[in-house]
Amino acid sequence: MNSKPIKEKRDTLAIAKASGSIVQAMEKKGIFSNFHTNFEDLKVKSKQLQGYHQTEQSSIDYFDFMNNGFWISLADKDQNIVGIQAVRLDMLGRGSLADMWRIQQPRIYDGGEIGKNHAPIVFELTGNIAYQGDMWIHKNERDNNLATLFTQLCILQALLRFKDLDYLYGFMRVSLAKKGFPYKTGFTYCVPNAVDWITEPNGINRMDTLVGISEIDIYHLAEAINTYGPESEVYTQEK
């Protein structure tokens, strides 16, 4: 018996509308978004931007991005890049996220050893799973709700661009999780200590929190944005 519910055919117009609302909200702040699929360009940008570090998860040195990834840059009125996020789709089939990590992580990380005692959700996630990461916001733009809007835009665009998406996940610093950032952005899963690292690779913190959202919850997020606005207290303020 298939444990995953049969997907209903859903109208993506709500997703597109919510994305447009977020883009307009950012433009009112003087911030403009650009969509990219060429990860060679991201590698070039990573060497030019002070403060941004491209991770292995979005690197062409480890992944072949052919119709399974995109990245978004934000620019100010002077065309200076002030934000970056990247999304990659992994088609796992019946394999789980844990199965993928067992093979993938030793290949891309030096000096790390991954264990088997992950959080239960890591073994439950199968199908088409998107990874959202490489988030960077210029320090001068971190106090105007831009990070929340930017993250929501990436979530919505993942569903628009990957029609058969089942789930999207990423990792968040504990300090951000404690401040309610997963709630503000619409993530419906927040799992601390999700990854069993026996030895952490350089640049990885075992304390990072796994955050995620399912396909059906992305539609719910879009409906909330369309109903209350992209900067309403429903998703952007702590109660």
MARROKE-84531 format. One record per residue (C-alpha): residue in three letters; x, y, z. Coordinates in steps of 0.02 Angstrom, whole numbers, padded with zeros to 5 digits, always signed. Example, Ala and Ser with C-alpha at 12.3 -4.5 7.8 and 13.67 -1.06 7.14 Angstrom:
// residues 2
ALA+00615-00225+00390;SER+00684-00053+00357;
END
This chain:
// residues 239
MET+00000+00000+00000;ASN+00066+00170-00050;SER+00093+00275+00106;LYS+00099+00438+00009;PRO-00066+00523-00030;ILE-00118+00539-00211;LYS-00083+00715-00269;GLU-00228+00821-00321;LYS-00207+00921-00480;ARG-00184+01098-00419;ASP-00188+01267-00505;THR-00018+01350-00500;LEU-00093+01522-00532;ALA-00100+01550-00344;ILE+00086+01514-00333;ALA+00125+01634-00474;LYS+00015+01769-00397;ALA+00098+01753-00226;SER+00271+01758-00308;GLY+00223+01917-00399;SER+00163+01996-00237;ILE+00330+01958-00154;VAL+00427+02028-00301;GLN+00325+02189-00292;ALA+00352+02201-00104;MET+00540+02187-00127;GLU+00539+02314-00268;LYS+00454+02439-00152;LYS+00609+02420-00043;GLY+00720+02455-00194;ILE+00769+02272-00215;PHE+00751+02181-00381;SER+00756+01992-00411;ASN+00837+01899-00555;PHE+00816+01714-00596;HIS+00959+01608-00661;THR+00988+01429-00715;ASN+01172+01441-00762;PHE+01272+01381-00612;GLU+01435+01423-00699;ASP+01384+01604-00673;LEU+01353+01571-00489;LYS+01528+01504-00471;VAL+01595+01664-00550;LYS+01488+01773-00437;SER+01546+01680-00283;LYS+01723+01740-00316;GLN+01667+01920-00338;LEU+01549+01945-00191;GLN+01621+01986-00022;GLY+01529+01892+00114;TYR+01450+01760+00002;HIS+01518+01583+00007;GLN+01457+01456-00120;THR+01435+01285-00041;GLU+01464+01115-00116;GLN+01276+01090-00130;SER+01262+01218-00270;SER+01429+01187-00353;ILE+01451+01124-00531;ASP+01605+01033-00466;TYR+01489+00907-00383;PHE+01321+00920-00472;ASP+01265+00922-00653;PHE+01130+01055-00657;MET+01024+01010-00807;ASN+00845+01072-00784;ASN+00855+01029-00600;GLY+00913+01189-00519;PHE+00899+01377-00514;TRP+00967+01521-00414;ILE+00900+01693-00379;SER+01000+01850-00354;LEU+00940+02013-00278;ALA+01007+02181-00332;ASP+00985+02357-00267;LYS+00947+02511-00371;ASP+01131+02527-00415;GLN+01132+02346-00478;ASN+01242+02288-00335;ILE+01201+02109-00289;VAL+01138+02103-00110;GLY+01065+01927-00098;ILE+01081+01750-00165;GLN+00990+01585-00140;ALA+01000+01423-00238;VAL+00881+01276-00258;ARG+00922+01101-00324;LEU+00801+00959-00363;ASP+00848+00779-00320;MET+00736+00644-00392;LEU+00752+00506-00262;GLY+00616+00388-00324;ARG+00584+00262-00187;GLY+00749+00302-00103;SER+00749+00414+00049;LEU+00844+00571+00091;ALA+00948+00464+00208;ASP+00993+00348+00063;MET+01049+00497-00041;TRP+01153+00571+00099;ARG+01240+00404+00127;ILE+01305+00410-00051;GLN+01316+00597-00082;GLN+01395+00670+00074;PRO+01560+00572+00070;ARG+01577+00620-00114;ILE+01564+00808-00089;TYR+01633+00838+00085;ASP+01813+00811+00136;GLY+01854+00758+00313;GLY+01678+00714+00366;GLU+01591+00552+00410;ILE+01402+00537+00411;GLY+01313+00414+00524;LYS+01146+00323+00514;ASN+01048+00387+00664;HIS+00961+00533+00580;ALA+00794+00606+00631;PRO+00646+00497+00574;ILE+00590+00622+00442;VAL+00753+00597+00348;PHE+00704+00416+00315;GLU+00525+00462+00268;LEU+00562+00590+00132;THR+00558+00510-00040;GLY+00512+00564-00216;ASN+00561+00732-00288;ILE+00649+00830-00153;ALA+00716+01007-00174;TYR+00862+01072-00072;GLN+00863+01260-00037;GLY+01024+01336+00022;ASP+01169+01455-00007;MET+01067+01594+00070;TRP+01159+01758+00084;ILE+01093+01933+00118;HIS+01208+02083+00123;LYS+01228+02147+00300;ASN+01152+02315+00252;GLU+00989+02231+00198;ARG+00957+02116+00345;ASP+00840+02226+00445;ASN+00699+02257+00322;ASN+00614+02085+00314;LEU+00705+02047+00152;ALA+00766+01876+00209;THR+00588+01818+00243;LEU+00522+01878+00075;PHE+00672+01808-00018;THR+00655+01636+00062;GLN+00469+01629+00025;LEU+00502+01677-00156;CYS+00624+01533-00176;ILE+00501+01411-00098;LEU+00361+01464-00216;GLN+00473+01465-00369;ALA+00531+01288-00329;LEU+00352+01226-00349;LEU+00325+01327-00508;ARG+00483+01263-00589;PHE+00479+01083-00526;LYS+00302+01028-00566;ASP+00315+00860-00477;LEU+00395+00927-00319;ASP+00352+00830-00161;TYR+00452+00921-00028;LEU+00578+01060-00003;TYR+00705+01067+00138;GLY+00857+01161+00195;PHE+00961+01195+00350;MET+00955+01343+00467;ARG+01067+01404+00605;VAL+00998+01370+00778;SER+01004+01556+00818;LEU+00885+01593+00674;ALA+00771+01448+00719;LYS+00758+01511+00898;LYS+00704+01682+00832;GLY+00558+01602+00740;PHE+00626+01620+00563;PRO+00554+01452+00506;TYR+00382+01511+00563;LYS+00401+01680+00480;THR+00445+01603+00312;GLY+00310+01470+00314;PHE+00412+01313+00344;THR+00302+01180+00423;TYR+00441+01066+00486;CYS+00580+01118+00603;VAL+00689+00974+00663;PRO+00843+01007+00772;ASN+00990+00886+00768;ALA+00920+00802+00613;VAL+01084+00741+00540;ASP+01194+00612+00624;TRP+01370+00674+00589;ILE+01502+00562+00664;THR+01632+00688+00608;GLU+01578+00857+00544;PRO+01653+00917+00379;ASN+01728+01090+00372;GLY+01591+01221+00366;ILE+01455+01105+00432;ASN+01376+01124+00604;ARG+01287+00970+00671;MET+01174+01084+00772;ASP+01096+01162+00617;THR+00908+01139+00610;LEU+00825+01049+00465;VAL+00677+01149+00401;GLY+00555+01093+00268;ILE+00387+01113+00184;SER+00281+00992+00084;GLU+00203+01024-00085;ILE+00028+01045-00014;ASP+00092+01165+00120;ILE+00175+01273-00014;TYR+00003+01296-00090;HIS-00061+01343+00083;LEU+00080+01469+00101;ALA+00034+01546-00067;GLU-00149+01559-00018;ALA-00103+01645+00145;ILE+00008+01770+00054;ASN-00129+01804-00073;THR-00258+01828+00064;TYR-00161+01930+00192;GLY-00018+02004+00090;PRO+00167+01960+00080;GLU+00214+02056+00237;SER+00065+02020+00347;GLU+00088+01961+00526;VAL+00027+01788+00476;TYR+00200+01736+00420;THR+00317+01881+00454;GLN+00296+01921+00638;GLU+00310+01817+00794;LYS+00152+01807+00898;
END
